[in-house]
Amino acid sequence: MLAAYFLIAIVVPYFIGAIPVGAMVAAANHVDISRAGSGKIGATNVLRSVGRRAAALVLVGDVLKGVIAVLIVRLVEPLFTGEDHLALFGVSVSVLTIASLLASAAVIAGHVWSLYLRVVYGSWHGGRGVATAIGALAVVNPLVILVAALVGVPVVIISRYVSLGSIIGTATGALMVVLMVALGQMDLLSLLFVTIAVFIIAAHRDNIERLLKGTERKLGEKAESS
């Protein structure tokens, strides 16, 4: 039953994460988001390509994908196993921690590489996973997201670079996970959440290049359609 549970913790979150909220909202506003701005389906590109209301809707939708995916996996756990912990490489780890890790990674992967977008547009144009990761980690440990937001949001406001705030906020969240593990507030296996942070930062590599060159668009600047 554990194997079935962990499989569900991967498959269900992936298809939830793959729901292209940004593409759907943009399409409702007669915009092909794959041809606008960066081509990404995240709230930032929707803001530049469609408008504030559409971007707000996308932001909420993408966060909810993470929340719902991880919440479902955690709520159904009692139906599949009566074990709270299992031995992994000689270390006792929480079943919920493993499932939450799998669900978080899967829902973010679905957002970044959406099968639905592959079918509709013939490409894997997704988002960078920040909002969806916020939702997922908010279920696992709200304090991590709170601290990350307290650092990342002011960076966006001051610099007007959403990408810079996202990168710094993500790095802060990773450091918070390490701190929480060191303080015994999270399982040792929770350190693997840091790999998700590394993935999200790596997904911003083009933004990092533009930031270094001084060509990154600031918050409020419009995107050009191709």
C-alpha positions, 0 to 999 in steps of 0.5 A: 500500500505504501508503494501505491500511496507514493505513486499517487503522491507523484501522479495526482500532484503532477496533473494538478500542477500541469493545469495551465492556469496562466495559458487559460486566463490569457486565452480568455483574454484573447492572448496566446501567452506562448507568443507573448513576452517570455512565453511563460505561463506564470503571473509575471508574464501574464501581468506584462502581456494581459494585465493586473487582474489576469495576473492576480487570478493566475497567481492565486491559481498557481499557489492553489495548485501547490496547496491542493496537491500537497494537502490532498496527498497528506489527507489521504495518507491514513487510507493507505498506511497505518505507519507514521514512519519508516526506515530509510537507509537506517534512519526513521523518517516520516511517511508524510515527509516523503509524500510531501516531498514527492508531491511538491516536486511533482506539482512543480514539475507539472507546472514547469513541464505541462502535458496539457501544454504539450498537447495544445501548443506542441511544446513544454512552455510552463512557468518557473514554479515559484508560486506553485512551490509557495503553495506546496511549502505553505502546507508543509511549513508555513513559517518557511514561506513567511520568512521567504516572503518577508525577504523576497517581497521587499526586494521586488518592491525596492528593485522592481525586479520580480525575478530578483525577489523570487530568486532571493526569496527562494534562497531564503526559503532554502536556508530556513529549511536548513535552519528548521532541520537543525533546530529539530522542527523538520525531519532530516529528509526535509533537507531535500526541499533545498533541491527544489529551491536549487531547481527553481533558481536554475529555472531563472538562469535566463533572468540571472543573465539579463539581470547581470547585463542590465536588460531584465524587465522591471515590474510594470513594463509591458511585454512584446508579442511575437 
